[in-house]
Amino acid sequence: MNPGHGQKKSRKQEQLIAALLSHPTVEAAAKAIGIADTTAARWMKAPEFQAAYREVRREAMRQTTARLQEASGEAVEALRKIQRAGESESARVSAARTILEQSIKAADLEDVQARLEALEKAVAERRPA
């Protein structure tokens, strides 16, 4: 097998993973990087590809969680300002509430993910070699 061919496939698979994060369907992602739908579907079934895709999605979620948590401070300040002023700014309150709720959910999800990863690691360490 030509070593360059494997590297090309790997690059295309990396491109597909990136495209999957920004396109609504596997077909749209495949089209965006210039591969056949059937190729994308076949790659999606491969355990190695699934693991790589899952890791990229986790990292994207970690970054999103961090951004939500950063924004939550501003949301609290908006709520406090509205509370102090006594004004009825329902749109801002709704947005601030949404940011806070999502920040809390994201933090909870991150905690669950960390626990799951620790459990998976513990199980893997106990398996015989």
C-alpha positions, 0 to 999 in steps of 0.5 A: 500500500502506498504510504501517501494514499493512507495519509490522503485518506486520513486527511480526508477523514479529518476534513470530514470530521470538521465538515460534520461539525458545520453541516447538518447532514453527513451527505452535506458534509461529504459534498463539502469536502468532495467525497461520495456519500457512500464513502462518508457513510462507510467511514462513519461506521468505522470504530476508529473514525467514530472515536476520532469524531467523538473526541473532536465533538467533545473538544468542541463542546468543551470550548462551547461550555467555556464560552457559556461560562464566560458569558454567564457573568454578563448574564448575572450582571444584566439580571442584577441591573434589571432587578435594581432598576425595576424596569421590565425588560423581558427580552433581556431577562429571558436572554440572561436566564437562558444563558444561565440555564445553559451554563449550568447545564453545560457545567453539569454535562462536563462533570458527567463527561469527566466522571464517565471518562474516569469510569471508562479509564478504570474499567480499561485498567482492570481489563486483562491485557 
